[in-house]
């Protein structure tokens, strides 16, 4: 069983930055694809970013390209999501997730992930 705990959310002004963290209970970050999703009020959960197996590649949702960076610290078993130039529409609960599927072309889909964190709230005021 893998446990994921997100942190780093909060209330910020538009244009500011936040770094979210996802701490794993086991060594997942370098072994498994790790993704970030978000869910805004009244909307479905959507893909934000993913770092593939071994950290070889990172992919981002169009809405986050150029404004976010996913990274990992293998020693700390932690994955990060650095978000810059935040906008009001980035307000959401952000979730990290771990996938047991080492090779997939569908990491943007929730169904590809096996473990989820409880989420951390990000609120961006305009």
Protein Blocks (a to p, Z undefined) as FASTA:
>chain_A
ZZdddehiacddehiacddddddfbdfklmpccddddddehiacddfbdcdehhlaccdd
fklgokaccdddfklopacdddehiafklgccddddddfbfbdcklmbmklpcbdcebja
ddddZZ
